[in-house]
Amino acid sequence: MIDSDVIAKLPKVEIHDHLDGGLRPATIIELAEKVDHQLPTTDAQELEQWFYDAANSGDLPTYLTTFDHTTAVMQTKDALVRVTREAVEDLGADNVCYAELRYAPEQHLAGGLSLQEVVEATVQGAKEGERVVQEKGGRIHARLILCAMRHADRATEIAQLTVDNFGENSPGEGYVVGFDIAGAEDGFPASNHSEAFDLLRRNLVPFTAHAGEAAGVDSIRDALAQGARRLGHGVRIYEDFEATMSGVELGEVARVVRDQRIPLEICPTSNTQTGVCDDVADHPFNLLYDMGFMCTVNTDNRLVSGTTMTREFTALAEAFDLEYWQLLEFTTNALEVAFCPAPLRSELEQYIIFPAYAELGGDLTSDIDGIDHVEGDPSLFADDESEGARLSGGLNALHRGKGPVAGKMGGADHEQIELSMENLKHELEQLGLSLDDDDADDGVTNDEDSNGEDDAKGGADPSGGAK
């Protein structure tokens, strides 16, 4: 059984975290008093609970109204610097080593700031947060994604702002790493802002897009057609699945997302609040993972959803009987698709993420294949062959010879599996689908193509992975 205290100590990667959804309640109260903004309560504990309760509406538009209070107190340079700094500090306290915070600059102009001044304030806050975490003995790299509101008409302007601040030699100093389109999804397709996406593509600026949360497959198709490299949420891709007697057949959009490894920025708790599912146990995460989709785990809005990365991992582990090596897989998935330079990605993997999990593997199994207990030496991938062996041994102990990192580190290749009929039926039932298996065998070959190859092999371990 996975221990939440152990998860809390493991390094994590967060690529879908809204800055205005993660404020500290005490900070909101203090800033609201300065600008004479009326809050539901001025008790920090009660306010925290109010946000969580208000967000549990079951639909996205109502969920979004909670941000009226957070954005109201984020209209000055000092407030933006503070909120960003504290967000980075809080993520660092949760052992997040890399985080992409996103926000919409157009929502922070009421106090007289320009769009550029908003960006510069958040860059300053990110730098200060990194420094505070480092002073406390931790390490985090915080980056920023600029959002355009999809129901407004400033997307091209925000795209240009992103271009202007993209890169180390820009005013963004390398902290602005991408673009997103957010807000009310249903009825506001990404293609309404095709000019903005064209501008980003021409300037080689990467972008993600909220899709597949409040709207379904058509929204996902539209985002992909605009060139989105990642899908914010994307979980309603399961609506493009069809249950058949021989297994699950993927529709055109689902097949593209899976086969081209388009990452899903999944936020389980948030999805329960916006009506995707009733609770985490009913979340399509497990089916998507088993079917081979590129899954990442994120918080979305830490205050509004009352969550942290530790809580998200713990909830998924408890609901789907996940193992530590699968948490490592989700972590490296997120880092692989993060909008960060390759050297930083490699450094974080080799010096932060792999050693921590290798040490955990050594703790769980004291002697694997003759390799002594792994102590997690920080020299990691140094020329010392014994250290490389210890790292590889710890990871392989953790994976029991399974998983993509084990293969990367010299262990066994990632095992390809088939869903059992029982598990498949359970997953489909959670999504309101059914599969008549009267004449079917227990072993299911999913989405079998004309060559007889199993086209829906996933990454789960049937002995101890996703159920």
N, C-alpha and C positions, 0 to 999 in steps of 0.2 A: 504493500500500500504506500502510495506517495505521501510524503510528509510536507505540509504547507510551510513548516519552519525551514525545511531544506530548500524548498522552492524559493523562499524569500532570499536566501543567500546566493542563489545561482544568478549569473549574469543574464540579462534579458535585452531584447531589441524591440522597440516600439516604433511602428511606422504610421499609426493612425491615431493621433491624439490631438483633440481640439484645444487650443490654448484657452479659449473662453469657456470651456466646459470643465476646467480643472482647477479653478481658483480655490484657495483656502477660505472657508466660511468666515473666519475672523478678519481676513483681509477684505472681503466684500463688505463687511459691516463697517470697518474703519474707513474704507474709501467712499462708501455710500454716504456716510455722515459728512464727509468733506464736500460732496457735491449735492447734498440735500436730496438724495434719492431715497424714496420710501421702499423699505423691504417688508416682506411678510412678517419678519421677526428680527430682533436685534440680539437674540441669544444664539451663539455660534452653533451649539449642538442642535437646537431646534431648527435653525436655518439649514443645516446640513441635511436633516431629515426631511424638511420641506422640499428641497430640491429633488431628493430621491423619490418622494411620494408623488410630486407633481410630474415627474418624468415617466411614471408608470401609468401612462394613459392608454397605451396600446396603439397609438398612431403617431406618425412622425410630425405632422404639423403642430399638435398639442405639445409634444416633446420639445419642439424648438422654441416654444414660448418661454421656457425657463431661462433662455439666454438673454431675454430682455433685461434681466437684473445683472447679469455678469458683464455684458457689453456696456451697460450704463456707467459702470465704474472704471471702464478702461478707455477713457477719452483724453488722458493727458500723458505726456512723456513719462513723468515719474511713475504713474500708475502702470503703464505698459512695461516699463523696465522692471518694476517690482513684481508684477504678475508673472512675467516671463522668467525672471530669476528664481522665484519661488517654485514655479512649475519644474524647472530643471533640478532644483534642490530636491523636490519631492520624488521625482523620478530616480534621481541618484540614490536616495534613501531606500528605494525599492530595488536597488542594484540593476537599474537599466543602464547599460553601457553605451547605447546609441539610441537616440530618440529624434523623431521628426515631428515637430509641433506645427500644427497648421492653424491658420486664422485668416479672416477676411479683412484686409486693410480698410476697405470701404466702410466698415462698420465702426471705425474708430476716429471719425473726423468731426464729431459734434463739438469737441473742445477747441477746434481751430487748427489742429494738426494737418499737415499735408500728408499725402500718401507716402512720400519718401521719408518724412519724419516719423511716421508710424513704423516703417520698416527699420529705420535706424535705431529706434527705441527698443524694438524687440531683439535686434542683433546685440545691442548693448546688454540687455537682460540675459540673453543666452550666454554670452561671454562671462558675465558676472556669476551666473549660476554654475557654469563649469568650474570656475575658480573656487567657489565656495565648496563644491563637492570635492575638489582636489585637496583643499585645505583640511577637509575632514577625513582624508585618507582614501577617498573613492576616486572613481574615474567615469566620466560621461562625456560623450560628444553630442551636443544638441544642435539640430539643424531646423530650418524653417521652410514650410511650404505655404505659399500665398494662395488664398482661395478667392474665387469670384463667386458671387451669389447668383445662382442660376435663374432666379426670378427677376433679376435686375438687368440693367443694360450696360454695365461697366466691365464686362469680361475682357474686352480687347484692351482697355486701359490697364487692368490688373495684369494681363499677360505682358504688356509692355513694361510694367513696373517689375515684373519678375525677370524679364530679359535684362533690364537695366541693372539689376542687383545680383545677377547670376555670375558666379565665378569669383575666384580669390582676389582678382584685381579690380573688382567692382566695389561700390559702396556697401554691398552686402557682405564683403570680406569672406566669401565662401560659405556663409551661413545659410543663404537662401538657395535651396537646392531643387525647387520644383514648384509646380502649379497644380491647383485642384479646382474643381467646380463643385459647389456644395449648396445646401439649402433644400427647399422643397423640391423633391425629385419628380413626383408624379405630375405630368402636364408641362414640365419644363425640360425637354430633352437637351442633351449636350449639343446637338446639332444647331440649336438656336444661336450658339456662339462659335460657329465654325471659323469665323474670322480670327478669333482669339487663338484657337488651336492651330490654325495655319501659321500665325505669327510665331508661336512657340516651336512648331516643327522646323520652320525655316531658320530659327536661331538655335536649334539643337538643344532646347530646354526640355527636360523630361516632365511628364505630367501624369497624374492619376485622375480619376473621376469617380465621384459618388454614383453608383449604379447598382441596381439589384437589391435595394433596401426597401424603399417605399414603392418602387415600380419594378416590373419584372424583366422578362427576356428582351423585349424590344428596347428597353432602356440600356441594357448591357450591350446589345448589338450596336446601338447608336454611339455609345462611349468608345467601343472598339473601333468603329468606323472613323472616329475623329482621331484615333491614334493613341488612346490611353494605354500606358504601359502597365498600369495596375488598376484594379477595381476596388473602390471604396465600398466595403461590405461585399457586394457581389453574391450574397448567399442565395438569392432567389434564382440562381442559375439552375437549381434543381427543378424548376418549373419547365425546363427543357429536357427533362428525362421522361422516358416512357417505359412503364413496366410491361414486359412481355413474358411469355412462357419460358423463354431461354435466358432471361435475365433483364438487365436494364439497357435500353438503347438510348444513346445520347442524340439530341437534336443538333442541328448545324452549329448553333452558337455555343452550346455546351462543349461540343467536340473541339471547336477552335480554342476555347478557353483552357480546356484540359491539355490538348496536344501541344499548344504553343506556350504552355506554362505561364499563362497570364495569372499573376498573383491575386489572390483574394485577401483583402484586408479585413479579416473577420473580427467582429467585436461582439462576442457572445452575449454578455449581459445587456448591452445596449439593444441588441436585436430582440431581446425579450420585452423591452420597454416600448419598442416601436411597432410591435405586432407581427414580427416575423415568426415568432414562436411563443408559447406560453411560459416556458422555463428552459434552462440550459439543457436539461435532459431530453427535451423535445427538439433541440436545435439540429439543423441539418449538417452541422459540422462533421459528425462522424461518417455520414454517408459520403460527403464530399471528399473527405480524407481517404476513405476506403476506395473511392472511385478514381483516385489518383490526381486530384486537383491540387494545385500549389496553394497550400493553406498557411496563413500567418495568423497570429493571435495578437489582439490589440485591445485597448481600453475604450477608445472613442472619446469619452468624457468622464474623467475620473470622479469629479464631484457629482455631476448629474446622475451618473450610474452607480455611485457609491462603491467604486472599485479601484483596483490596482492591477498591475500585471501579475503579481503573485496571486491575487484572488481569481483572475481570469484563468490562469493555468490550473489552479486548485479546483475550480468549478468544473473545468473540462475533464480533469483527471478523475474526479469523483464520479462524474456522470458517465464517462466512457471507459473507465478502467485503463487509463493511459499509464505508460511507464516513463521513466526519466529520459530514456533515449529518444522518445517521441517529442518531449519538450525541447530537447536539443535540436531535433529536426525542425521544429517550428521556429526556433530561434535562428538557426542558420538559414532557413528559408527567408526570414524577414531581412536578415543582413545581406543575403545574396541579391535581393531586389531593392534594397534601400538606394536612395539617390545619393550615394556617397562615393568618393574616389576608391579605386581598387586597392591602393596601398593601405588605406585606413581599414577597409574591409578585411584584408588579409591580416593586418596587425591585430585587430580585435579578435578574430578567430583564433589566431595562433597564441596570443599572449593573454587573453582574457577568457574567452568562451571555452575552447577545447580544454585548457588546463583545469578549469573549475569542474567540468564534467568528468575529466579523467580522474581527478582526485576523488570525486564522488564514486566513480566506478571502483576505484581502489578501496574506498571505505566499505562499499557493499560486498566486495569480494577480495579477501586479503591476499590470495595467491592464485593468479590466473596464468596457466601455461608456464609456470615457473618464474613469472615476473613478480617481484616483491610488491608489497603494498605501496600504492602511489601516494606520495606526499604532496603533489601539486607544486613541484619546484618551479619558480617563475622563469627559469632560464629556458623552459619550453623547447623551442626548436633550435637550440644552440647546436654547435657541432658535436657536442658530447653525445655519442651514439646511445649511451645508456639512458640518457634523458629522453631521447626520442622513443626508445623502447618502452620506457615507463609510461610515457604519454599514450602511445599506441595501445599498450596493455590495459591502461585504465579505461580508455574509450571502448575497447573491445569487450572488456568486462562489463561495462555499462550496457552495451548493445547486445551482449551475448552473441556476437558475430553477425548482428543484423543492422540494417540502417545505412543510409548514404554516407555518414561520416566514418563509420567503420571501414567501408570500402575505400574512402578517400585516404584513410590513415593506414591502409595496408591490411585491413580485415576482410571479411567476406563481403561479397557484393550484396547490394540491397535486395532482400528476398521479395520476389513477386508472389502475390497470393490471390486467391479467389474468395469472394464472399460466400459463406454458406447460405443455403436457402433460408434457414431460420433467421439469421442476422439480416439478410436482405429484406425479408418480409417485415421484420421489426422496423427497420429504417424507413421503408416505404409507408408503413402504417402511420408512423409519426408525422409524415408529410401529407396524409390524407389520400395516399395512393394504395392500390391493392394489387396483389399478384396471385392469380389462381394457380396453385401448385399441385392440383390433384394428380397430374400425370408427370410432374417434374421430378427429377432426381435431386438428392440432397446436395450434390456438388453443382454449383452454378458457374457456367462460363458466361460472363457478362459481355454484352455488346460484341459478340464474336464476329470477326470480319470474314471476308471470302477466303482468306488464306488459313482460316482456322486459328488465328492468333487471338488470345484473350485481349480485348481492347479496353478493358476497364480494370486492369490490375492496379491495386493500390499499394500504399506503404504501410499498412497496419500489420501487426503480428498477431495471428489468431490465438496464440497461446497466452498473450498477456497484454496485447495492445488494444486498439479500439475494438469495442465489442461487436 
